[in-house]
């Protein structure tokens, strides 16, 4: 990611949440910023996927559920 692709964004969070995120970042071998970004990206991806599933008709949803589960990293 280049500097042109980034924007600085300041916000306030409860100290307890910051402490939890710091612990998680250390456990995941990430910086605090990296941990926050990973979690935000995952949240957005999950929401988009959930909205897509909710919009599917019953036949398409049935076909999807009949497919074997595959664990693929993105």
MOPAC internal coordinates of N, CA, C and O (Angstrom, degrees):
PM7 1SCF
backbone

  N    0.0000 0     0.00 0     0.00 0    0    0    0
  C    1.4381 1     0.00 0     0.00 0    1    0    0
  C    1.5328 1   107.89 1     0.00 0    2    1    0
  O    1.2310 1   120.51 1   -54.61 1    3    2    1
  N    1.3107 1   116.64 1   125.39 1    3    2    1
  C    1.4565 1   120.43 1   179.26 1    5    3    2
  C    1.5240 1   110.01 1   -87.78 1    6    5    3
  O    1.2310 1   121.12 1   -10.98 1    7    6    5
  N    1.3209 1   115.46 1   169.02 1    7    6    5
  C    1.4662 1   119.57 1   179.17 1    9    7    6
  C    1.5248 1   111.27 1   -60.09 1   10    9    7
  O    1.2310 1   120.56 1   147.71 1   11   10    9
  N    1.3295 1   116.53 1   -32.29 1   11   10    9
  C    1.4642 1   120.22 1   179.48 1   13   11   10
  C    1.5274 1   111.95 1   -67.43 1   14   13   11
  O    1.2310 1   120.62 1   156.77 1   15   14   13
  N    1.3356 1   116.41 1   -23.23 1   15   14   13
  C    1.4619 1   121.61 1  -177.94 1   17   15   14
  C    1.5233 1   112.61 1   -89.44 1   18   17   15
  O    1.2310 1   120.39 1   178.47 1   19   18   17
  N    1.3342 1   116.87 1    -1.53 1   19   18   17
  C    1.4607 1   119.86 1  -175.59 1   21   19   18
  C    1.5192 1   110.68 1  -118.49 1   22   21   19
  O    1.2310 1   121.54 1   -23.79 1   23   22   21
  N    1.3193 1   114.67 1   156.21 1   23   22   21
  C    1.4554 1   121.59 1   174.00 1   25   23   22
  C    1.5248 1   107.37 1  -138.24 1   26   25   23
  O    1.2310 1   120.97 1   -40.63 1   27   26   25
  N    1.3127 1   115.76 1   139.37 1   27   26   25
  C    1.4603 1   118.78 1   177.50 1   29   27   26
  C    1.5201 1   107.99 1   -81.13 1   30   29   27
  O    1.2310 1   121.26 1   -45.63 1   31   30   29
  N    1.3261 1   115.20 1   134.37 1   31   30   29
  C    1.4579 1   121.21 1  -175.75 1   33   31   30
  C    1.5181 1   107.62 1  -137.17 1   34   33   31
  O    1.2310 1   120.38 1   -65.53 1   35   34   33
  N    1.3186 1   116.88 1   114.47 1   35   34   33
  C    1.4640 1   120.74 1  -178.67 1   37   35   34
  C    1.5212 1   109.27 1  -102.69 1   38   37   35
  O    1.2310 1   120.90 1   -41.57 1   39   38   37
  N    1.3273 1   115.89 1   138.43 1   39   38   37
  C    1.4570 1   120.62 1   176.64 1   41   39   38
  C    1.5162 1   109.15 1  -152.69 1   42   41   39
  O    1.2310 1   120.69 1   -17.98 1   43   42   41
  N    1.3096 1   116.29 1   162.02 1   43   42   41
  C    1.4580 1   122.12 1  -179.34 1   45   43   42
  C    1.5151 1   109.74 1  -102.70 1   46   45   43
  O    1.2310 1   121.14 1   -42.71 1   47   46   45
  N    1.3388 1   115.43 1   137.29 1   47   46   45
  C    1.4598 1   120.78 1   175.25 1   49   47   46
  C    1.5246 1   108.31 1  -133.41 1   50   49   47
  O    1.2310 1   120.15 1   -23.45 1   51   50   49
  N    1.3134 1   117.32 1   156.55 1   51   50   49
  C    1.4686 1   119.85 1   176.84 1   53   51   50
  C    1.5297 1   110.48 1   -61.88 1   54   53   51
  O    1.2310 1   120.67 1   -36.36 1   55   54   53
  N    1.3175 1   116.33 1   143.64 1   55   54   53
  C    1.4640 1   121.55 1  -178.12 1   57   55   54
  C    1.5269 1   111.59 1   -58.65 1   58   57   55
  O    1.2310 1   120.10 1   145.01 1   59   58   57
  N    1.3326 1   117.41 1   -34.99 1   59   58   57
  C    1.4645 1   120.59 1   179.83 1   61   59   58
  C    1.5299 1   110.92 1   -63.25 1   62   61   59
  O    1.2310 1   120.99 1   139.83 1   63   62   61
  N    1.3280 1   115.71 1   -40.17 1   63   62   61
  C    1.4658 1   120.09 1   178.78 1   65   63   62
  C    1.5259 1   110.24 1   -67.27 1   66   65   63
  O    1.2310 1   120.30 1   137.77 1   67   66   65
  N    1.3169 1   117.03 1   -42.23 1   67   66   65
  C    1.4643 1   120.67 1   177.51 1   69   67   66
  C    1.5235 1   110.42 1   -59.84 1   70   69   67
  O    1.2310 1   120.54 1   136.57 1   71   70   69
  N    1.3178 1   116.57 1   -43.43 1   71   70   69
  C    1.4648 1   120.14 1   179.11 1   73   71   70
  C    1.5291 1   111.27 1   -61.94 1   74   73   71
  O    1.2310 1   120.64 1   137.67 1   75   74   73
  N    1.3290 1   116.38 1   -42.33 1   75   74   73
  C    1.4696 1   120.21 1   178.07 1   77   75   74
  C    1.5272 1   110.85 1   -63.05 1   78   77   75
  O    1.2310 1   120.78 1   135.96 1   79   78   77
  N    1.3219 1   116.12 1   -44.04 1   79   78   77
  C    1.4634 1   120.14 1  -179.80 1   81   79   78
  C    1.5280 1   111.55 1   -64.26 1   82   81   79
  O    1.2310 1   120.35 1   142.55 1   83   82   81
  N    1.3278 1   116.93 1   -37.45 1   83   82   81
  C    1.4626 1   120.07 1   176.80 1   85   83   82
  C    1.5248 1   111.19 1   -63.58 1   86   85   83
  O    1.2310 1   120.33 1   138.25 1   87   86   85
  N    1.3201 1   116.98 1   -41.75 1   87   86   85
  C    1.4689 1   120.69 1   177.77 1   89   87   86
  C    1.5238 1   110.86 1   -63.88 1   90   89   87
  O    1.2310 1   120.74 1   136.37 1   91   90   89
  N    1.3218 1   116.20 1   -43.63 1   91   90   89
  C    1.4629 1   120.32 1   178.90 1   93   91   90
  C    1.5231 1   111.15 1   -65.29 1   94   93   91
  O    1.2310 1   120.58 1   140.00 1   95   94   93
  N    1.3187 1   116.49 1   -40.00 1   95   94   93
  C    1.4658 1   120.80 1   178.66 1   97   95   94
  C    1.5242 1   110.33 1   -60.81 1   98   97   95
  O    1.2310 1   120.71 1   135.97 1   99   98   97
  N    1.3165 1   116.24 1   -44.03 1   99   98   97
  C    1.4659 1   119.78 1   179.13 1  101   99   98
  C    1.5295 1   110.62 1   -63.74 1  102  101   99
  O    1.2310 1   120.49 1   136.35 1  103  102  101
  N    1.3264 1   116.68 1   -43.65 1  103  102  101
  C    1.4650 1   120.82 1  -179.89 1  105  103  102
  C    1.5287 1   111.65 1   -64.14 1  106  105  103
  O    1.2310 1   120.39 1   148.20 1  107  106  105
  N    1.3303 1   116.87 1   -31.80 1  107  106  105
  C    1.4660 1   121.88 1  -178.76 1  109  107  106
  C    1.5284 1   112.80 1   -95.30 1  110  109  107
  O    1.2310 1   120.61 1  -173.98 1  111  110  109
  N    1.3420 1   116.44 1     6.02 1  111  110  109
  C    1.4697 1   122.18 1   179.24 1  113  111  110
  C    1.5266 1   111.56 1    56.76 1  114  113  111
  O    1.2310 1   121.58 1  -133.61 1  115  114  113
  N    1.3408 1   114.59 1    46.39 1  115  114  113
  C    1.4622 1   120.83 1   178.49 1  117  115  114
  C    1.5239 1   109.14 1  -128.96 1  118  117  115
  O    1.2310 1   121.15 1   -18.19 1  119  118  117
  N    1.3115 1   115.40 1   161.81 1  119  118  117
  C    1.4601 1   120.12 1   170.66 1  121  119  118
  C    1.5276 1   107.63 1   -74.40 1  122  121  119
  O    1.2310 1   120.58 1   -13.06 1  123  122  121
  N    1.3098 1   116.49 1   166.94 1  123  122  121
  C    1.4633 1   119.61 1   176.99 1  125  123  122
  C    1.5272 1   110.06 1   -60.44 1  126  125  123
  O    1.2310 1   120.68 1   136.62 1  127  126  125
  N    1.3168 1   116.31 1   -43.38 1  127  126  125
  C    1.4679 1   120.21 1   177.63 1  129  127  126
  C    1.5263 1   110.75 1   -61.14 1  130  129  127
  O    1.2310 1   120.38 1   136.16 1  131  130  129
  N    1.3213 1   116.88 1   -43.84 1  131  130  129
  C    1.4633 1   120.86 1   178.98 1  133  131  130
  C    1.5141 1   112.13 1   -61.16 1  134  133  131
  O    1.2310 1   120.53 1   139.86 1  135  134  133
  N    1.3258 1   116.58 1   -40.14 1  135  134  133
  C    1.4684 1   120.97 1   179.00 1  137  135  134
  C    1.5241 1   110.75 1   -64.93 1  138  137  135
  O    1.2310 1   120.83 1   134.02 1  139  138  137
  N    1.3313 1   116.03 1   -45.98 1  139  138  137
  C    1.4687 1   120.25 1  -179.88 1  141  139  138
  C    1.5232 1   110.21 1   -62.44 1  142  141  139
  O    1.2310 1   120.17 1   135.24 1  143  142  141
  N    1.3359 1   117.28 1   -44.76 1  143  142  141
  C    1.4669 1   120.46 1   179.64 1  145  143  142
  C    1.5234 1   111.79 1   -63.44 1  146  145  143
  O    1.2310 1   120.17 1   136.81 1  147  146  145
  N    1.3218 1   117.28 1   -43.19 1  147  146  145
  C    1.4678 1   120.63 1   179.47 1  149  147  146
  C    1.5226 1   110.45 1   -60.13 1  150  149  147
  O    1.2310 1   120.53 1   137.37 1  151  150  149
  N    1.3211 1   116.60 1   -42.63 1  151  150  149
  C    1.4574 1   120.25 1  -178.94 1  153  151  150
  C    1.5257 1   111.83 1   -70.31 1  154  153  151
  O    1.2310 1   119.89 1   141.50 1  155  154  153
  N    1.3229 1   117.82 1   -38.50 1  155  154  153
  C    1.4628 1   120.45 1   177.19 1  157  155  154
  C    1.5276 1   110.94 1   -65.79 1  158  157  155
  O    1.2310 1   120.66 1   135.70 1  159  158  157
  N    1.3351 1   116.34 1   -44.30 1  159  158  157
  C    1.4650 1   119.87 1   178.90 1  161  159  158
  C    1.5209 1   111.20 1   -62.17 1  162  161  159
  O    1.2310 1   120.16 1   138.34 1  163  162  161
  N    1.3182 1   117.29 1   -41.66 1  163  162  161
  C    1.4609 1   121.43 1   178.38 1  165  163  162
  C    1.5244 1   110.56 1   -63.62 1  166  165  163
  O    1.2310 1   120.43 1   139.12 1  167  166  165
  N    1.3078 1   116.79 1   -40.88 1  167  166  165
  C    1.4600 1   121.30 1   179.37 1  169  167  166
  C    1.5297 1   111.27 1   -63.04 1  170  169  167
  O    1.2310 1   120.69 1   135.76 1  171  170  169
  N    1.3240 1   116.28 1   -44.24 1  171  170  169
  C    1.4660 1   120.50 1   179.36 1  173  171  170
  C    1.5210 1   110.35 1   -65.18 1  174  173  171
  O    1.2310 1   120.48 1   135.19 1  175  174  173
  N    1.3377 1   116.69 1   -44.81 1  175  174  173
  C    1.4716 1   121.20 1   179.72 1  177  175  174
  C    1.5283 1   110.61 1   -60.80 1  178  177  175
  O    1.2310 1   120.28 1   137.39 1  179  178  177
  N    1.3300 1   117.07 1   -42.61 1  179  178  177
  C    1.4625 1   121.67 1   179.94 1  181  179  178
  C    1.5204 1   110.84 1   -64.67 1  182  181  179
  O    1.2310 1   120.33 1   137.99 1  183  182  181
  N    1.3202 1   116.97 1   -42.01 1  183  182  181
  C    1.4637 1   121.33 1   179.63 1  185  183  182
  C    1.5193 1   111.05 1   -63.78 1  186  185  183
  O    1.2310 1   120.45 1   136.14 1  187  186  185
  N    1.3303 1   116.74 1   -43.86 1  187  186  185
  C    1.4621 1   120.65 1   178.85 1  189  187  186
  C    1.5225 1   109.74 1   -62.24 1  190  189  187
  O    1.2310 1   120.05 1   135.79 1  191  190  189
  N    1.3242 1   117.51 1   -44.21 1  191  190  189
  C    1.4604 1   121.72 1   179.30 1  193  191  190
  C    1.5168 1   110.97 1   -63.29 1  194  193  191
  O    1.2310 1   119.98 1   135.39 1  195  194  193
  N    1.3161 1   117.64 1   -44.61 1  195  194  193
  C    1.4572 1   121.40 1   179.77 1  197  195  194
  C    1.5220 1   110.52 1   -62.86 1  198  197  195
  O    1.2310 1   120.10 1   135.82 1  199  198  197
  N    1.3201 1   117.41 1   -44.18 1  199  198  197
  C    1.4658 1   120.38 1   178.41 1  201  199  198
  C    1.5221 1   111.02 1   -62.70 1  202  201  199
  O    1.2310 1   120.23 1   142.30 1  203  202  201
  N    1.3287 1   117.16 1   -37.70 1  203  202  201
  C    1.4645 1   121.04 1   177.33 1  205  203  202
  C    1.5305 1   110.24 1   -63.56 1  206  205  203
  O    1.2310 1   120.32 1   135.62 1  207  206  205
  N    1.3275 1   117.00 1   -44.38 1  207  206  205
  C    1.4669 1   120.75 1   179.34 1  209  207  206
  C    1.5250 1   111.34 1   -63.45 1  210  209  207
  O    1.2310 1   120.57 1   138.65 1  211  210  209
  N    1.3196 1   116.51 1   -41.35 1  211  210  209
  C    1.4633 1   120.12 1  -179.50 1  213  211  210
  C    1.5251 1   111.80 1   -65.48 1  214  213  211
  O    1.2310 1   120.31 1   152.33 1  215  214  213
  N    1.3267 1   117.01 1   -27.67 1  215  214  213
  C    1.4616 1   120.97 1  -179.00 1  217  215  214
  C    1.5296 1   112.86 1   -84.13 1  218  217  215
  O    1.2310 1   119.87 1   168.91 1  219  218  217
  N    1.3266 1   117.86 1   -11.09 1  219  218  217
  C    1.4653 1   120.78 1  -177.58 1  221  219  218
  C    1.5254 1   111.26 1   -72.57 1  222  221  219
  O    1.2310 1   121.20 1   -32.68 1  223  222  221
  N    1.3210 1   115.30 1   147.32 1  223  222  221
  C    1.4611 1   118.40 1   174.33 1  225  223  222
  C    1.5259 1   108.95 1   -79.18 1  226  225  223
  O    1.2310 1   120.46 1   -13.02 1  227  226  225
  N    1.3069 1   116.74 1   166.98 1  227  226  225
  C    1.4656 1   120.94 1  -172.72 1  229  227  226
  C    1.5297 1   113.00 1   -63.34 1  230  229  227
  O    1.2310 1   119.65 1   144.75 1  231  230  229
  N    1.3252 1   118.27 1   -35.25 1  231  230  229
  C    1.4668 1   120.46 1   179.77 1  233  231  230
  C    1.5227 1   111.28 1   -66.76 1  234  233  231
  O    1.2310 1   120.54 1   134.50 1  235  234  233
  N    1.3307 1   116.56 1   -45.50 1  235  234  233
  C    1.4647 1   119.88 1   179.16 1  237  235  234
  C    1.5224 1   110.97 1   -65.30 1  238  237  235
  O    1.2310 1   120.50 1   141.91 1  239  238  237
  N    1.3185 1   116.64 1   -38.09 1  239  238  237
  C    1.4586 1   120.79 1   178.89 1  241  239  238
  C    1.5297 1   110.45 1   -65.72 1  242  241  239
  O    1.2310 1   120.66 1   139.97 1  243  242  241
  N    1.3364 1   116.34 1   -40.03 1  243  242  241
  C    1.4651 1   120.46 1   178.10 1  245  243  242
  C    1.5238 1   110.41 1   -62.69 1  246  245  243
  O    1.2310 1   119.93 1   136.55 1  247  246  245
  N    1.3328 1   117.73 1   -43.45 1  247  246  245
  C    1.4689 1   121.65 1   178.22 1  249  247  246
  C    1.5282 1   110.64 1   -61.14 1  250  249  247
  O    1.2310 1   120.96 1   138.11 1  251  250  249
  N    1.3138 1   115.76 1   -41.89 1  251  250  249
  C    1.4605 1   120.02 1   179.77 1  253  251  250
  C    1.5237 1   111.41 1   -63.29 1  254  253  251
  O    1.2310 1   120.47 1   137.66 1  255  254  253
  N    1.3123 1   116.71 1   -42.34 1  255  254  253
  C    1.4589 1   121.24 1  -178.84 1  257  255  254
  C    1.5228 1   112.43 1   -68.97 1  258  257  255
  O    1.2310 1   120.14 1   156.04 1  259  258  257
  N    1.3219 1   117.34 1   -23.96 1  259  258  257
  C    1.4582 1   121.09 1   179.40 1  261  259  258
  C    1.5287 1   112.67 1   -81.50 1  262  261  259
  O    1.2310 1   120.14 1   167.43 1  263  262  261
  N    1.3318 1   117.34 1   -12.57 1  263  262  261
  C    1.4640 1   120.81 1   179.54 1  265  263  262
  C    1.5254 1   109.93 1   -75.30 1  266  265  263
  O    1.2310 1   120.58 1   -32.77 1  267  266  265
  N    1.3412 1   116.50 1   147.23 1  267  266  265
  C    1.4715 1   119.11 1   176.61 1  269  267  266
  C    1.5240 1   110.53 1   -66.67 1  270  269  267
  O    1.2310 1   121.22 1   -32.74 1  271  270  269
  N    1.3267 1   115.27 1   147.26 1  271  270  269
  C    1.4590 1   120.31 1   177.96 1  273  271  270
  C    1.5173 1   109.94 1   -75.67 1  274  273  271
  O    1.2310 1   120.77 1   -43.32 1  275  274  273
  N    1.3174 1   116.13 1   136.68 1  275  274  273
  C    1.4556 1   122.18 1   177.95 1  277  275  274
  C    1.5172 1   107.49 1  -128.66 1  278  277  275
  O    1.2310 1   120.68 1   -50.66 1  279  278  277
  N    1.3197 1   116.31 1   129.34 1  279  278  277
  C    1.4602 1   121.08 1   178.31 1  281  279  278
  C    1.5123 1   108.30 1   -93.76 1  282  281  279
  O    1.2310 1   120.52 1   -78.65 1  283  282  281
  N    1.3368 1   116.61 1   101.35 1  283  282  281
  C    1.4542 1   119.17 1   179.52 1  285  283  282
  C    1.5194 1   109.42 1  -122.22 1  286  285  283
  O    1.2310 1   121.63 1   -46.19 1  287  286  285
  N    1.3144 1   114.49 1   133.81 1  287  286  285
  C    1.4646 1   121.47 1   179.00 1  289  287  286
  C    1.5143 1   108.66 1   -81.82 1  290  289  287
  O    1.2310 1   121.18 1   -38.36 1  291  290  289
  N    1.3457 1   115.34 1   141.64 1  291  290  289
  C    1.4650 1   119.65 1   178.56 1  293  291  290
  C    1.4932 1   110.47 1  -103.33 1  294  293  291
  O    1.2310 1   120.10 1   180.00 1  295  294  293

